[in-house]
């Protein structure tokens, strides 16, 4: 079967759904690849590079749609493209079915199977196919680059002969994939970075990247992202009011604001209001990644860059991934290749549309002449962050009772051990001679004292402690020295060897001890 990629017809779209590298991988799955001439040119892939990878070049879009059994695109199909679908074809692309119902019905009426890459469920197994995350990652990175291009100062602070330059202060609203990418880029450029998200479980991720998480003085049980497919849920009016109050407090001190907050199938929530924009310093920059859905700042103009009366630049571009077409195409083509791997379990070039598979069923919005959107919830839920319950604070009486109970248990154990030990020693004394008992009691006391000494030492000091005791216990050297004056050559030889080996034991023990203890000292 053939996989084909047409040239994108959406105005300004530079991405392509197949790259030469992904084509090589698709051919290993048993597929033949075909691409419309010039489809990858805007992304930096010439027809020659495709031909070198074994991809057939189609002269026209009409030829490609006729030849290919599986069509891989970036943008949703136009009405004219949807009319070219037939019952034996499969379309893979971004689709946004919740807002494209008529287009979805048209595709279903043609009998084609449609896989929407924006509907891939957010479960662990499907991460390699998560095209939304791939594009959001690029958008977050590019947002910081665009902000820096429109910001009049350095990101990092500098002290030069010409004066001191303070670091830029960046606020990232929404710590999803795009937000985390923006945070990573901002901190790596040296800016003081703050981040906010309604999901408290992302605070650790934010702080691990070198940013400061903005907390609210507001107690509300937030719905876990795992229950909403990895996205933030709608906040209560009280929480939203506290959130806006915090942003108003931060606005005069922030140089760059990057908003990424989106809730699936909803208009973007307003998080940066007009009065916040007016409170910002001249030269400040706002990058609104939610511009396509109305914007988190309602002053944003989609696909445009404006400058407000007080000198704040608001960037509302909706094509950030397309502005990095080579990288975006590489990641998106890899996502599609992974989807095809799941669709081709035998690697024989024949797709198997298994509607029992969570990933394939979740992404399929039309199949066998029926609309299959919305999908059922996946059988495997996203892993929720486990909430750690705070240990109960004990009262003074409870602490005292626990201490008394522990003391009694320890005393009972010690008394039992002493009683058993005393009985054993008494039993041995009844049958053993007096000379043996003297040595036996010394041995028992040595074992008891040694055990108590070792038990009370920290585990990290056991090795140096054993090295010292090993050296001290080399009492064998005394016996060897006493025998070295014997008249027998064999006895002298054995005694000399004993002195030599015991000497190594002693000096080596102290040398190891010294080196081990040096590891615990500050240089």
C-alpha positions as CSV (number, residue, x, y, z in Angstrom):
1,X,0.0,0.0,0.0
2,X,1.1,3.6,-0.6
3,X,1.4,6.5,1.9
4,X,1.1,9.9,0.2
5,X,1.7,13.4,1.5
6,X,0.2,16.3,-0.5
7,X,1.4,19.9,-0.4
8,X,-0.4,21.9,2.3
9,X,-3.1,24.2,0.8
10,X,-3.5,26.3,4.0
11,X,-2.1,29.7,3.4
12,X,1.2,30.2,5.2
13,X,1.6,26.5,6.3
14,X,5.3,25.5,5.8
15,X,5.2,22.1,7.5
16,X,5.1,18.7,5.7
17,X,3.8,15.4,7.1
18,X,6.6,13.2,5.6
19,X,10.3,13.7,5.7
20,X,13.0,11.7,3.9
21,X,14.0,10.1,7.2
22,X,10.4,9.1,8.2
23,X,9.9,7.8,4.6
24,X,12.8,5.4,5.1
25,X,11.2,4.1,8.3
26,X,7.8,3.8,6.7
27,X,9.3,1.7,3.9
28,X,10.7,-0.7,6.5
29,X,7.0,-1.2,7.6
30,X,6.3,-2.4,4.0
31,X,4.8,0.8,2.6
32,X,5.6,2.6,-0.7
33,X,5.9,6.4,-0.2
34,X,4.8,9.1,-2.6
35,X,4.8,12.9,-2.1
36,X,3.6,15.8,-4.2
37,X,6.3,17.8,-5.9
38,X,7.4,20.8,-3.8
39,X,5.5,19.6,-0.7
40,X,8.6,19.7,1.5
41,X,10.3,22.7,0.0
42,X,9.2,25.3,2.6
43,X,10.4,22.9,5.4
44,X,13.8,22.6,3.8
45,X,13.3,19.2,2.1
46,X,13.8,19.2,-1.7
47,X,12.3,16.7,-4.1
48,X,15.9,15.4,-4.7
49,X,16.2,14.4,-1.0
50,X,12.9,12.5,-1.2
51,X,14.0,10.7,-4.3
52,X,17.2,9.7,-2.7
53,X,15.2,8.2,0.1
54,X,13.1,6.1,-2.3
55,X,10.0,8.3,-2.4
56,X,8.1,8.7,-5.6
57,X,7.3,12.3,-6.6
58,X,3.8,13.0,-7.8
59,X,3.4,15.8,-10.3
60,X,0.0,17.0,-9.0
61,X,-2.1,16.8,-5.9
62,X,-4.8,15.0,-7.9
63,X,-2.3,12.3,-9.0
64,X,-1.2,11.8,-5.4
65,X,-4.8,11.5,-4.0
66,X,-5.6,8.9,-6.6
67,X,-2.4,6.8,-6.0
68,X,-2.2,6.9,-2.2
69,X,-4.2,4.6,0.0
70,X,-3.2,6.5,3.2
71,X,-3.0,10.3,3.1
72,X,-0.8,12.0,5.7
73,X,-1.3,15.7,6.2
74,X,-0.6,18.5,8.7
75,X,-3.7,20.7,8.5
76,X,-7.3,19.5,8.3
77,X,-8.4,18.8,4.8
78,X,-10.1,21.4,2.8
79,X,-13.6,20.6,1.4
80,X,-12.1,19.9,-2.0
81,X,-9.6,17.5,-0.5
82,X,-12.3,15.8,1.6
83,X,-14.2,15.2,-1.6
84,X,-11.3,13.1,-2.9
85,X,-11.6,10.6,-0.1
86,X,-13.0,7.2,-0.8
87,X,-14.0,4.1,1.2
88,X,-10.6,2.5,0.7
89,X,-8.6,5.5,1.9
90,X,-7.3,6.6,5.3
91,X,-6.6,10.2,6.2
92,X,-4.2,11.1,9.0
93,X,-3.9,14.8,10.0
94,X,-4.8,17.3,12.6
95,X,-8.6,17.7,12.5
96,X,-10.1,19.4,15.6
97,X,-13.3,17.5,15.3
98,X,-15.2,19.4,18.0
99,X,-15.1,22.5,15.8
100,X,-15.2,20.9,12.4
101,X,-18.4,18.8,12.6
102,X,-19.5,19.4,9.0
103,X,-16.1,18.5,7.6
104,X,-16.1,15.3,9.8
105,X,-19.5,14.4,8.5
106,X,-18.4,14.9,4.9
107,X,-15.3,12.6,5.5
108,X,-17.5,9.9,7.1
109,X,-20.0,10.1,4.2
110,X,-17.2,9.2,1.9
111,X,-16.6,6.0,3.9
112,X,-13.0,6.9,4.6
113,X,-11.2,6.3,8.0
114,X,-10.0,9.5,9.6
115,X,-7.3,9.6,12.3
116,X,-7.0,12.9,14.0
117,X,-3.5,13.4,15.4
118,X,-4.9,16.0,17.9
119,X,-7.1,13.3,19.4
120,X,-4.4,10.9,20.4
121,X,-5.1,10.0,24.0
122,X,-2.6,11.3,26.6
123,X,-1.5,7.9,28.0
124,X,2.0,6.7,28.5
125,X,2.0,4.3,25.6
126,X,0.8,7.0,23.2
127,X,3.4,9.7,24.1
128,X,5.5,8.8,20.9
129,X,2.4,9.7,18.8
130,X,1.4,12.8,20.7
131,X,1.6,15.4,18.0
132,X,0.0,18.1,20.0
133,X,2.8,17.9,22.6
134,X,5.4,17.9,19.8
135,X,4.0,21.1,18.4
136,X,3.4,22.7,21.8
137,X,7.0,22.0,22.7
138,X,8.2,24.0,19.6
139,X,5.6,26.7,20.2
140,X,6.8,27.2,23.8
141,X,10.4,27.5,22.7
142,X,9.6,29.8,19.8
143,X,7.5,32.0,22.0
144,X,10.5,32.9,24.1
145,X,12.6,33.6,21.0
146,X,9.9,35.9,19.6
147,X,9.7,37.6,22.9
148,X,13.4,38.1,23.0
149,X,13.3,39.5,19.5
150,X,10.8,42.1,20.5
151,X,12.3,42.8,24.0
152,X,14.7,45.7,24.2
153,X,17.2,44.2,26.7
154,X,19.2,41.2,27.6
155,X,17.5,38.2,29.2
156,X,20.4,37.6,31.5
157,X,21.7,40.2,33.9
158,X,25.1,41.7,33.2
159,X,27.6,44.0,34.9
160,X,29.8,45.8,32.4
161,X,32.1,48.8,32.3
162,X,29.1,50.7,30.8
163,X,26.8,49.9,33.6
164,X,24.7,47.2,35.2
165,X,21.9,45.5,33.2
166,X,19.2,43.8,35.4
167,X,17.9,40.4,34.3
168,X,14.6,40.2,32.6
169,X,11.6,38.8,34.5
170,X,9.5,36.3,32.7
171,X,6.1,35.0,33.8
172,X,4.8,31.8,32.1
173,X,1.1,31.2,32.6
174,X,0.3,27.5,32.2
175,X,2.9,24.9,32.8
176,X,1.8,22.3,30.3
177,X,4.1,21.1,27.5
178,X,4.4,24.6,25.9
179,X,4.8,26.2,29.2
180,X,7.6,23.9,30.4
181,X,9.4,24.4,27.0
182,X,9.1,28.2,27.5
183,X,10.4,27.9,31.1
184,X,13.3,25.8,30.0
185,X,14.3,28.3,27.3
186,X,13.8,31.3,29.5
187,X,15.9,30.0,32.4
188,X,18.6,28.8,30.0
189,X,18.8,32.4,28.6
190,X,19.3,33.7,32.1
191,X,16.0,35.4,32.9
192,X,14.4,35.3,36.3
193,X,11.4,33.0,35.5
194,X,8.1,32.7,37.3
195,X,5.4,30.2,36.4
196,X,1.8,29.6,37.4
197,X,-0.6,26.7,36.8
198,X,-3.9,25.7,38.3
199,X,-2.5,22.1,38.8
200,X,-0.4,22.2,42.0
201,X,1.3,18.9,41.0
202,X,3.4,20.6,38.4
203,X,5.1,22.9,41.0
204,X,8.0,20.4,41.4
205,X,8.5,20.2,37.6
206,X,8.7,24.0,37.4
207,X,11.1,24.4,40.3
208,X,13.3,21.6,39.0
209,X,13.8,23.7,35.8
210,X,15.1,26.6,37.8
211,X,11.9,28.7,37.8
212,X,9.8,29.9,40.8
213,X,6.3,28.6,41.1
214,X,3.7,31.2,41.9
215,X,1.4,30.0,44.7
216,X,-2.0,31.5,45.6
217,X,-3.2,32.1,49.1
218,X,-6.3,30.1,48.2
219,X,-7.5,26.7,49.3
220,X,-9.4,24.8,46.6
221,X,-9.4,21.1,45.8
222,X,-8.3,21.1,42.1
223,X,-9.2,18.3,39.8
224,X,-6.2,16.2,38.9
225,X,-5.0,16.5,35.3
226,X,-5.1,12.8,34.9
227,X,-8.9,12.9,35.0
228,X,-9.1,15.4,32.2
229,X,-6.7,13.8,29.8
230,X,-3.7,15.6,31.1
231,X,-5.2,19.1,30.7
232,X,-6.2,21.6,33.3
233,X,-9.8,21.7,34.4
234,X,-12.1,24.7,34.7
235,X,-11.5,26.6,37.9
236,X,-14.2,27.9,40.2
237,X,-15.1,31.6,40.0
238,X,-13.5,32.2,43.4
239,X,-10.2,30.6,42.3
240,X,-10.2,32.5,39.1
241,X,-10.7,35.8,41.0
242,X,-7.8,35.0,43.3
243,X,-5.7,34.1,40.3
244,X,-6.4,37.4,38.6
245,X,-5.6,39.3,41.8
246,X,-2.2,37.6,41.9
247,X,-1.5,38.5,38.3
248,X,-2.4,42.2,39.0
249,X,0.1,42.2,41.8
250,X,2.8,40.8,39.5
251,X,2.1,42.8,36.3
252,X,4.0,46.0,37.1
253,X,7.2,44.0,37.8
254,X,7.1,41.5,34.9
255,X,8.9,42.2,31.6
256,X,7.7,39.3,29.5
257,X,4.4,37.3,29.8
258,X,3.9,34.1,27.9
259,X,0.4,32.7,28.2
260,X,-0.3,29.1,27.2
261,X,-3.6,28.3,29.0
262,X,-6.1,26.3,27.0
263,X,-8.9,23.9,27.8
264,X,-9.9,21.5,25.1
265,X,-13.0,22.4,23.0
266,X,-13.4,25.7,24.9
267,X,-12.6,29.4,24.3
268,X,-9.3,30.3,25.8
269,X,-9.9,31.7,29.4
270,X,-9.0,35.4,29.9
271,X,-6.0,35.5,32.3
272,X,-4.3,38.7,31.4
273,X,-6.8,41.6,31.4
274,X,-6.6,45.0,29.9
275,X,-5.8,46.7,33.2
276,X,-2.9,44.3,33.7
277,X,-1.5,45.3,30.3
278,X,-1.8,48.9,31.2
279,X,0.1,48.3,34.5
280,X,3.1,46.8,32.6
281,X,6.2,48.8,31.9
282,X,6.8,50.3,28.4
283,X,8.9,47.8,26.3
284,X,7.3,44.8,27.9
285,X,6.2,41.9,25.8
286,X,3.2,39.5,25.9
287,X,3.2,36.4,23.8
288,X,-0.3,34.8,23.6
289,X,0.0,31.1,22.6
290,X,-3.8,30.8,22.9
291,X,-4.5,33.4,20.3
292,X,-6.1,30.9,17.9
293,X,-8.8,30.2,20.5
294,X,-9.5,33.8,21.4
295,X,-6.4,34.5,23.5
296,X,-5.7,34.6,27.2
297,X,-5.4,38.3,26.7
298,X,-8.4,39.7,25.0
299,X,-6.3,42.6,23.5
300,X,-4.5,40.0,21.4
301,X,-5.1,40.1,17.6
302,X,-4.7,36.7,16.1
303,X,-1.8,36.4,13.6
304,X,-0.7,39.9,14.3
305,X,1.7,41.8,16.5
306,X,0.4,45.1,18.0
307,X,1.8,47.7,20.3
308,X,-0.5,49.2,22.9
309,X,-0.7,52.9,23.9
310,X,1.6,52.3,26.9
311,X,4.3,50.6,24.7
312,X,3.5,46.9,25.5
313,X,4.0,44.6,22.5
314,X,1.4,41.8,22.2
315,X,2.2,39.0,19.9
316,X,-0.7,36.8,18.7
317,X,0.9,34.6,16.1
318,X,-0.9,31.3,15.6
319,X,1.8,29.6,13.4
320,X,4.7,29.2,15.8
321,X,5.4,25.6,14.8
322,X,5.3,26.6,11.1
323,X,7.9,29.3,11.8
324,X,10.3,26.4,12.6
325,X,9.1,24.2,9.8
326,X,12.1,21.9,9.5
327,X,12.0,20.9,13.2
328,X,8.2,20.8,13.3
329,X,8.0,18.6,10.3
330,X,10.7,16.2,11.6
331,X,8.8,15.7,14.9
332,X,5.4,15.5,13.3
333,X,6.5,13.0,10.7
334,X,8.0,10.9,13.5
335,X,4.6,11.0,15.3
336,X,2.9,9.8,12.2
337,X,5.5,7.1,11.7
338,X,4.9,5.8,15.2
339,X,1.1,5.8,14.5
340,X,1.7,3.7,11.4
341,X,3.8,1.3,13.4
342,X,0.8,0.7,15.6
343,X,-1.5,0.4,12.6
344,X,0.9,-2.2,11.0
345,X,1.6,-4.8,13.7
346,X,2.9,-7.4,11.1
347,X,5.1,-4.8,9.3
348,X,3.8,-6.1,6.0
349,X,2.5,-2.8,4.5
350,X,-1.1,-3.7,5.4
351,X,-2.8,-1.5,8.1
352,X,-5.0,-3.1,10.7
353,X,-7.5,-0.6,12.0
354,X,-8.1,-2.2,15.5
355,X,-10.9,-0.3,17.1
356,X,-10.2,-2.2,20.4
357,X,-6.9,-0.4,20.7
358,X,-7.1,2.6,23.1
359,X,-4.8,4.8,21.0
360,X,-6.2,3.9,17.6
361,X,-9.8,4.1,18.8
362,X,-9.2,7.4,20.6
363,X,-7.7,9.1,17.5
364,X,-10.2,7.7,15.0
365,X,-13.1,10.2,14.4
366,X,-14.6,8.5,11.3
367,X,-14.6,4.8,10.3
368,X,-16.7,2.5,8.1
369,X,-19.0,5.4,7.1
370,X,-19.7,6.4,10.7
371,X,-18.7,9.3,12.8
372,X,-16.8,7.8,15.8
373,X,-16.3,11.1,17.7
374,X,-16.2,11.6,20.7
375,X,-14.3,8.5,21.7
376,X,-15.0,6.5,24.9
377,X,-12.6,7.2,27.8
378,X,-9.4,5.1,27.5
379,X,-9.2,1.9,29.5
380,X,-5.8,3.0,30.8
381,X,-6.0,6.3,32.6
382,X,-3.1,8.7,32.8
383,X,-1.1,8.2,36.0
384,X,-2.2,10.7,38.6
385,X,0.2,12.3,40.9
386,X,-0.2,10.6,44.3
387,X,-1.1,13.0,47.0
388,X,1.0,12.7,50.1
389,X,-1.0,12.8,53.2
390,X,0.5,14.9,56.0
391,X,1.4,12.8,59.0
392,X,-0.9,13.5,62.0
393,X,0.6,15.8,64.5
394,X,0.8,13.9,67.9
395,X,-0.1,15.6,71.1
396,X,2.4,15.8,74.1
397,X,0.5,13.0,75.9
398,X,0.6,10.7,72.8
399,X,4.3,11.3,72.3
400,X,4.9,10.5,76.0
401,X,2.8,7.3,75.7
402,X,4.7,6.2,72.6
403,X,8.0,6.8,74.4
404,X,6.9,4.8,77.4
405,X,5.7,1.9,75.2
406,X,9.0,1.9,73.2
407,X,11.0,1.9,76.5
408,X,9.0,-1.0,77.9
409,X,9.4,-3.1,74.7
410,X,13.1,-2.5,74.6
411,X,13.5,-3.3,78.3
412,X,11.5,-6.5,77.8
413,X,13.8,-7.6,74.9
414,X,17.0,-6.9,76.9
415,X,15.7,-8.7,80.0
416,X,14.8,-11.7,77.9
417,X,18.2,-11.8,76.2
418,X,20.0,-11.5,79.5
419,X,17.9,-14.3,81.0
420,X,18.4,-16.6,78.1
421,X,22.2,-15.8,78.1
422,X,22.5,-16.3,81.8
423,X,20.7,-19.7,81.6
424,X,23.0,-20.8,78.8
425,X,26.2,-19.8,80.7
426,X,24.9,-21.5,83.8
427,X,24.2,-24.7,81.8
428,X,27.7,-24.7,80.4
429,X,29.2,-24.1,83.8
430,X,27.5,-27.2,85.2
431,X,29.3,-29.5,82.8
432,X,32.5,-27.6,81.9
433,X,35.8,-27.4,83.9
434,X,36.7,-24.2,85.8
435,X,39.7,-23.4,83.5
436,X,37.4,-23.4,80.5
437,X,34.8,-21.2,82.2
438,X,37.3,-18.4,82.8
439,X,38.1,-18.2,79.1
440,X,34.5,-18.7,78.1
441,X,33.2,-15.8,80.3
442,X,35.9,-13.5,78.8
443,X,34.8,-14.5,75.3
444,X,31.1,-13.9,76.1
445,X,31.8,-10.5,77.5
446,X,34.0,-9.6,74.6
447,X,31.2,-10.6,72.1
448,X,28.6,-8.6,74.1
449,X,30.7,-5.5,74.4
450,X,31.8,-5.7,70.8
451,X,28.2,-6.0,69.6
452,X,27.1,-3.1,71.7
453,X,29.9,-0.9,70.4
454,X,29.3,-1.8,66.7
455,X,25.5,-1.4,67.1
456,X,25.9,2.1,68.3
457,X,28.0,3.3,65.4
458,X,26.6,4.9,62.2
459,X,26.5,2.6,59.2
460,X,28.7,4.9,57.2
461,X,31.5,4.4,59.8
462,X,31.3,0.6,59.9
463,X,34.1,0.1,57.4
464,X,36.8,2.3,59.1
465,X,35.7,0.9,62.5
466,X,36.2,-2.7,61.3
467,X,39.6,-1.8,59.8
468,X,40.7,-0.5,63.3
469,X,39.4,-3.4,65.2
470,X,40.9,-5.8,62.7
471,X,44.3,-4.1,63.3
472,X,43.9,-4.2,67.1
473,X,42.8,-7.8,67.1
474,X,46.0,-8.9,65.4
475,X,47.2,-10.2,68.8
476,X,48.6,-13.1,66.8
477,X,51.7,-11.1,66.4
478,X,52.5,-11.5,70.1
479,X,52.5,-15.3,69.8
480,X,54.7,-15.1,66.7
481,X,57.2,-12.8,68.5
482,X,57.4,-15.2,71.4
483,X,58.1,-18.2,69.1
484,X,60.6,-16.4,66.8
485,X,63.5,-17.2,69.3
486,X,62.8,-21.0,69.0
487,X,65.7,-23.3,68.1
488,X,63.7,-25.0,65.3
489,X,64.1,-23.5,61.8
490,X,60.6,-24.4,60.8
491,X,59.1,-22.6,63.9
492,X,61.2,-19.5,63.2
493,X,60.1,-19.5,59.5
494,X,56.5,-19.8,60.5
495,X,56.8,-17.1,63.2
496,X,58.5,-14.7,60.7
497,X,55.7,-15.2,58.2
498,X,53.2,-14.6,60.9
499,X,54.9,-11.3,61.9
500,X,55.0,-10.2,58.3
501,X,51.3,-11.0,57.6
502,X,50.1,-9.5,60.9
503,X,52.2,-6.4,60.2
504,X,50.4,-5.9,56.9
505,X,47.1,-6.4,58.7
506,X,47.9,-3.8,61.3
507,X,49.4,-1.1,59.1
508,X,46.9,-1.7,56.3
509,X,44.0,-1.4,58.8
510,X,45.1,2.0,60.0
511,X,45.9,3.2,56.5
512,X,42.4,2.2,55.3
513,X,40.9,3.8,58.4
514,X,42.6,7.1,57.7
515,X,41.6,7.2,54.1
516,X,38.0,6.3,54.9
517,X,37.7,9.0,57.6
518,X,39.1,11.6,55.2
519,X,36.1,11.0,53.0
520,X,33.9,12.5,55.8
521,X,36.0,15.6,56.3
522,X,35.6,18.9,54.6
523,X,38.7,19.7,52.6
